[in-house]
């Protein structure tokens, strides 16, 4: 498989109607909102969970970070999970022997470790000096993830709707009243995620271009297929991946070169058709750096209106006119 040897930046836009893209368990699972700016926040942890679940459930790929229960219903902790990848019997001749065996198997099998890295705690049985007794030694495996995402942020202010409804069951045995349920959701949020692929860390985790193809599939189709009660209605709108020719170089923060325009105030926006995405700064910046850019890969659902200086444009055509080679991603 072809190893990743170039740096890339990713911008991913998706929206949600009447849902909760990322509840805060410390705040009654309400949507995460920056109180000072009114911007909806989605953590990178939530986004990575979406990608992991898609790769495991729909693509049949092994992932390290997943919930596994034994026959008694007990959930594995991270140390127990690490032992699933120990390919030699304990007690071991040395802790390092076991660590190397687990690390090799972990990187071979688990796409999420190759993508996102992680810290894996270890607890292994090792032979003592006389070889008849054993001792337990601890340590860890640490990999910096080649793929890193910033916290996703809505491109406009949002507000929360609070609903209270009647449940289907009684509040307690013998009661004549049903329980009440309460929930908070956002009428609309258009969310902007930024990511970067670091070719240097990719060497450490053995990340391949095939893994990156699966990452993009997980971003797009994982978001679309996350059909839970609070997430149904999430729609991927745009995926832009800019690939650079030379290592150790990227423009940075491409997500900030997109801006939302609308005739409505932010809190009244309810649909993608009510906004335009101004990308003059994006086109200009990419054009100035065209000699350092290999190409730009694009996937769009066709629903976003892009503008340059207020005039409606075709994103792919505008990039080509700026001297950027483009490739359409099929999802």
C-alpha positions as a printed NumPy array, in Angstrom:
array([[  0.   ,   0.   ,   0.   ],
       [  1.16 ,   3.515,  -0.823],
       [  2.356,   5.354,   2.254],
       [  1.241,   8.911,   2.978],
       [  4.139,  11.183,   2.029],
       [  2.422,  14.55 ,   1.561],
       [  0.681,  16.999,   3.824],
       [ -2.995,  17.759,   3.335],
       [ -5.632,  20.096,   4.747],
       [ -9.329,  19.237,   4.96 ],
       [-12.436,  21.394,   5.238],
       [-15.742,  19.599,   5.816],
       [-19.148,  21.294,   5.959],
       [-22.316,  19.531,   7.083],
       [-25.628,  20.673,   8.506],
       [-28.393,  19.414,  10.741],
       [-32.041,  20.366,  11.177],
       [-34.018,  19.931,  14.389],
       [-31.301,  17.876,  16.044],
       [-28.432,  17.817,  18.495],
       [-25.07 ,  17.328,  16.757],
       [-23.131,  16.94 ,  20.028],
       [-24.746,  16.912,  23.461],
       [-22.847,  17.952,  26.571],
       [-23.264,  15.242,  29.264],
       [-22.288,  17.777,  31.943],
       [-25.128,  20.094,  30.895],
       [-28.162,  17.793,  30.592],
       [-26.966,  16.705,  27.134],
       [-27.824,  20.098,  25.657],
       [-26.162,  21.087,  22.366],
       [-22.736,  22.608,  22.973],
       [-22.835,  26.373,  22.434],
       [-20.209,  29.04 ,  23.039],
       [-22.186,  31.296,  25.359],
       [-20.327,  34.45 ,  24.363],
       [-20.623,  34.057,  20.584],
       [-23.707,  31.843,  20.18 ],
       [-21.69 ,  29.463,  17.986],
       [-22.548,  25.746,  18.046],
       [-19.553,  23.537,  18.919],
       [-18.928,  19.904,  17.996],
       [-15.905,  18.198,  19.542],
       [-13.307,  16.364,  17.497],
       [-14.005,  13.343,  19.747],
       [-17.625,  13.234,  18.537],
       [-16.497,  13.553,  14.924],
       [-13.915,  10.781,  15.275],
       [-16.597,   8.584,  16.862],
       [-18.727,   9.076,  13.747],
       [-15.822,   8.008,  11.538],
       [-14.867,   5.04 ,  13.725],
       [-18.415,   3.705,  13.862],
       [-18.803,   3.928,  10.091],
       [-15.518,   2.162,   9.384],
       [-16.318,  -0.616,  11.864],
       [-20.009,  -1.164,  11.099],
       [-20.145,  -0.468,   7.375],
       [-16.606,  -1.125,   6.13 ],
       [-15.688,  -4.07 ,   8.347],
       [-12.511,  -2.426,   9.651],
       [-11.137,  -3.176,  13.104],
       [-10.891,  -0.246,  15.478],
       [ -9.191,  -0.119,  18.846],
       [-11.538,   2.319,  20.59 ],
       [-14.795,   0.412,  20.853],
       [-16.928,  -1.023,  23.639],
       [-16.452,  -4.758,  24.173],
       [-18.209,  -6.78 ,  26.884],
       [-17.32 , -10.214,  28.235],
       [-19.788, -13.034,  28.888],
       [-20.617, -11.506,  32.287],
       [-21.425,  -8.116,  30.787],
       [-18.275,  -6.421,  32.083],
       [-16.81 ,  -3.838,  29.715],
       [-13.149,  -4.066,  28.779],
       [-10.843,  -1.36 ,  30.018],
       [ -7.993,  -0.102,  27.83 ],
       [ -5.448,  -2.524,  29.349],
       [ -7.677,  -5.501,  28.648],
       [ -8.303,  -4.248,  25.118],
       [ -4.551,  -3.992,  24.497],
       [ -4.126,  -7.655,  25.427],
       [ -6.37 ,  -8.589,  22.482],
       [ -3.382,  -7.726,  20.307],
       [ -0.759,  -9.738,  22.206],
       [  0.344, -12.419,  19.756],
       [  2.711, -14.304,  22.087],
       [  2.036, -16.174,  25.315],
       [  2.657, -14.83 ,  28.806],
       [  4.741, -14.807,  30.897],
       [  7.026, -12.903,  28.565],
       [ 10.802, -12.906,  28.474],
       [ 10.683,  -9.099,  28.739],
       [  8.14 ,  -6.295,  28.806],
       [  9.604,  -4.781,  25.628],
       [  9.026,  -8.047,  23.753],
       [  5.315,  -7.907,  24.553],
       [  5.119,  -4.188,  23.83 ],
       [  6.644,  -4.634,  20.373],
       [  4.288,  -7.532,  19.593],
       [  1.194,  -5.556,  20.618],
       [  2.304,  -2.432,  18.774],
       [  2.944,  -4.299,  15.533],
       [ -0.432,  -6.055,  15.636],
       [ -2.208,  -2.862,  16.713],
       [ -0.922,  -0.86 ,  13.752],
       [ -1.562,  -3.703,  11.316],
       [ -5.166,  -4.218,  12.444],
       [ -6.608,  -0.94 ,  13.768],
       [ -7.306,   1.798,  11.26 ],
       [ -8.302,   4.276,  13.974],
       [ -4.844,   4.044,  15.563],
       [ -3.202,   4.537,  12.174],
       [ -5.41 ,   7.598,  11.614],
       [ -5.834,   9.191,  15.027],
       [ -3.033,   7.682,  17.11 ],
       [ -3.63 ,   7.139,  20.807],
       [ -2.139,   6.171,  24.135],
       [ -2.527,   2.485,  24.961],
       [ -1.841,   1.452,  28.584],
       [ -0.162,  -1.936,  29.046],
       [ -0.072,  -4.414,  31.921],
       [  1.899,  -7.569,  31.119],
       [  3.157, -10.627,  32.988],
       [  6.928, -11.009,  32.732],
       [  9.264, -13.799,  33.879],
       [ 11.491, -13.029,  36.838],
       [ 15.187, -13.739,  36.811],
       [ 14.853, -17.394,  37.872],
       [ 12.174, -17.984,  35.197],
       [  9.868, -19.79 ,  37.636],
       [  8.121, -16.744,  39.039],
       [  6.389, -13.873,  37.292],
       [  5.873, -10.198,  37.903],
       [  3.496,  -7.619,  36.433],
       [  5.003,  -4.685,  34.601],
       [  3.188,  -1.638,  33.273],
       [  3.851,   0.901,  30.565],
       [  2.206,   2.294,  27.469],
       [  2.302,   2.668,  23.701],
       [  1.891,   6.212,  22.406],
       [  1.315,   7.336,  18.834],
       [  0.638,  10.906,  17.738],
       [ -2.247,  10.821,  15.28 ],
       [ -1.379,  11.862,  11.714],
       [ -4.977,  13.082,  11.302],
       [ -6.011,  15.862,  13.641],
       [ -9.274,  17.834,  13.699],
       [-10.053,  21.104,  15.404],
       [-13.366,  21.537,  17.186],
       [-16.136,  21.999,  14.641],
       [-17.934,  25.34 ,  14.744],
       [-21.199,  26.506,  13.208],
       [-20.782,  29.234,  10.595],
       [-23.53 ,  31.279,  12.217],
       [-25.118,  31.889,  15.595],
       [-27.622,  29.295,  16.737],
       [-30.237,  29.064,  19.442],
       [-31.669,  26.146,  21.373],
       [-35.274,  24.997,  21.351],
       [-36.52 ,  23.263,  24.5  ],
       [-39.28 ,  20.678,  24.288],
       [-41.163,  18.969,  27.062],
       [-43.402,  16.032,  26.291],
       [-45.251,  13.119,  27.832],
       [-43.595,   9.729,  28.03 ],
       [-45.252,   6.396,  27.34 ],
       [-44.917,   4.877,  30.816],
       [-46.   ,   5.675,  34.349],
       [-43.593,   7.556,  36.575],
       [-43.649,   4.712,  39.115],
       [-45.539,   1.573,  39.932],
       [-49.207,   2.328,  40.719],
       [-48.978,   5.898,  39.444],
       [-51.722,   7.326,  37.249],
       [-49.531,   9.921,  35.57 ],
       [-47.002,   9.306,  32.817],
       [-43.415,  10.479,  32.972],
       [-42.319,  13.687,  31.313],
       [-39.411,  13.902,  28.906],
       [-37.412,  16.989,  28.094],
       [-34.956,  17.646,  25.31 ],
       [-33.045,  20.461,  23.67 ],
       [-32.253,  20.718,  19.977],
       [-31.099,  23.186,  17.337],
       [-33.513,  24.233,  14.57 ],
       [-30.51 ,  24.517,  12.223],
       [-26.729,  24.459,  12.283],
       [-24.208,  24.526,   9.42 ],
       [-20.972,  23.175,  10.895],
       [-17.427,  23.713,   9.621],
       [-14.68 ,  21.191,  10.512],
       [-10.984,  21.632,   9.796],
       [ -8.432,  18.845,   9.687],
       [ -4.815,  18.281,   8.788],
       [ -2.908,  15.173,   7.717],
       [  0.702,  15.182,   8.928],
       [  2.967,  13.105,   6.703],
       [  5.636,  12.901,   9.426],
       [  3.382,  11.252,  12.021],
       [  1.977,   9.053,   9.227],
       [  5.302,   7.219,   9.015],
       [  5.088,   6.266,  12.692],
       [  1.598,   4.752,  12.414],
       [  2.077,   3.243,   8.928],
       [ -0.778,   5.324,   7.532],
       [ -1.55 ,   4.572,   3.881],
       [ -3.358,   6.425,   1.111],
       [ -5.988,   3.665,   1.229],
       [ -6.572,   4.565,   4.888],
       [ -7.079,   8.194,   3.855],
       [ -9.67 ,   7.143,   1.261],
       [-11.523,   5.32 ,   4.036],
       [-11.215,   8.367,   6.303],
       [-12.918,  10.556,   3.691],
       [-15.626,   7.946,   3.212],
       [-16.145,   7.849,   6.984],
       [-16.418,  11.637,   7.149],
       [-18.969,  11.893,   4.35 ],
       [-21.014,   8.709,   4.617],
       [-20.512,   8.322,   8.365],
       [-22.124,  11.725,   8.879],
       [-24.944,  10.854,   6.484],
       [-25.553,   7.403,   7.977],
       [-25.549,   8.52 ,  11.617],
       [-29.281,   7.951,  11.916],
       [-30.059,   8.253,  15.603],
       [-32.947,  10.234,  17.075],
       [-30.781,  13.291,  17.786],
       [-28.641,  13.054,  14.614],
       [-31.132,  12.102,  11.884],
       [-31.061,  14.844,   9.27 ],
       [-27.302,  15.409,   9.275],
       [-26.287,  16.037,   5.671],
       [-22.721,  16.372,   4.349],
       [-22.483,  19.404,   2.072],
       [-18.838,  19.909,   1.109],
       [-15.558,  18.047,   1.518],
       [-12.431,  19.85 ,   0.316],
       [ -8.986,  18.251,   0.615],
       [ -5.972,  20.287,  -0.461],
       [ -2.835,  18.213,  -1.108],
       [  0.596,  19.835,  -1.096],
       [  3.597,  18.981,  -3.26 ],
       [  6.272,  19.395,  -0.625],
       [  6.549,  18.071,   2.909],
       [  6.456,  20.159,   6.045],
       [  4.321,  22.842,   4.404],
       [  0.658,  23.829,   4.531],
       [ -1.222,  27.129,   4.361],
       [ -3.177,  26.576,   7.575],
       [ -6.712,  27.318,   8.799],
       [ -8.388,  27.026,   5.406],
       [-11.714,  26.778,   7.248],
       [-11.4  ,  30.466,   8.148],
       [-11.4  ,  31.377,   4.452],
       [-15.094,  30.426,   4.164],
       [-17.756,  32.865,   5.347],
       [-21.532,  32.569,   5.482],
       [-23.804,  35.229,   3.976],
       [-27.582,  35.405,   4.272],
       [-30.453,  37.837,   3.97 ],
       [-31.723,  36.493,   7.299],
       [-30.309,  37.075,  10.742],
       [-28.37 ,  34.052,  11.942],
       [-31.01 ,  32.752,  14.331],
       [-33.657,  32.664,  11.566],
       [-31.688,  30.428,   9.193],
       [-33.427,  27.07 ,   8.712],
       [-32.052,  25.623,   5.474],
       [-28.95 ,  25.484,   3.285],
       [-30.903,  27.27 ,   0.525],
       [-31.08 ,  30.393,   2.712],
       [-27.306,  30.932,   2.813],
       [-24.408,  31.586,   0.478],
       [-20.789,  30.678,   1.143],
       [-18.356,  33.427,   0.187],
       [-15.   ,  31.933,  -0.885],
       [-13.107,  34.836,  -2.453],
       [-10.389,  34.648,   0.197],
       [-10.087,  30.868,  -0.278],
       [ -9.661,  31.117,  -4.048],
       [ -7.191,  34.008,  -3.76 ],
       [ -5.043,  32.316,  -1.101],
       [ -4.948,  28.968,  -2.917],
       [ -4.127,  30.77 ,  -6.169],
       [ -1.178,  32.555,  -4.574],
       [  0.129,  29.189,  -3.35 ],
       [ -0.637,  27.193,  -6.506],
       [  3.009,  26.258,  -7.08 ],
       [  3.047,  24.433,  -3.759],
       [ -0.286,  22.657,  -4.254],
       [ -0.511,  19.296,  -5.997],
       [ -4.298,  19.318,  -6.316],
       [ -7.602,  19.948,  -4.59 ],
       [-10.06 ,  17.072,  -4.155],
       [-13.721,  18.027,  -3.899],
       [-16.999,  16.352,  -3.004],
       [-20.162,  18.439,  -2.908],
       [-23.825,  17.545,  -2.695],
       [-24.537,  20.483,  -5.009],
       [-26.799,  22.343,  -2.599],
       [-24.412,  25.108,  -1.518],
       [-24.334,  28.406,  -3.398],
       [-20.733,  29.632,  -3.572],
       [-19.904,  33.272,  -4.273],
       [-16.788,  35.246,  -5.165],
       [-17.153,  38.882,  -4.215],
       [-20.894,  38.345,  -3.993],
       [-21.208,  36.831,  -7.48 ],
       [-22.337,  33.21 ,  -7.753],
       [-19.603,  30.879,  -9.021],
       [-18.787,  27.231,  -9.6  ],
       [-16.244,  26.147,  -6.972],
       [-14.375,  23.623,  -9.086],
       [-14.212,  25.891, -12.137],
       [-12.983,  28.812, -10.025],
       [-10.205,  26.697,  -8.522],
       [ -9.064,  25.606, -11.979],
       [ -9.073,  29.223, -13.168],
       [ -6.843,  30.048, -10.175],
       [ -4.354,  27.457, -11.387],
       [ -5.329,  24.616,  -9.024],
       [ -5.674,  21.093, -10.408],
       [ -8.943,  19.577,  -9.181],
       [-10.281,  16.07 ,  -8.707],
       [-13.885,  15.126,  -7.974],
       [-14.273,  12.69 ,  -5.087],
       [-16.925,  10.038,  -5.517],
       [-18.737,   9.176,  -2.301]])
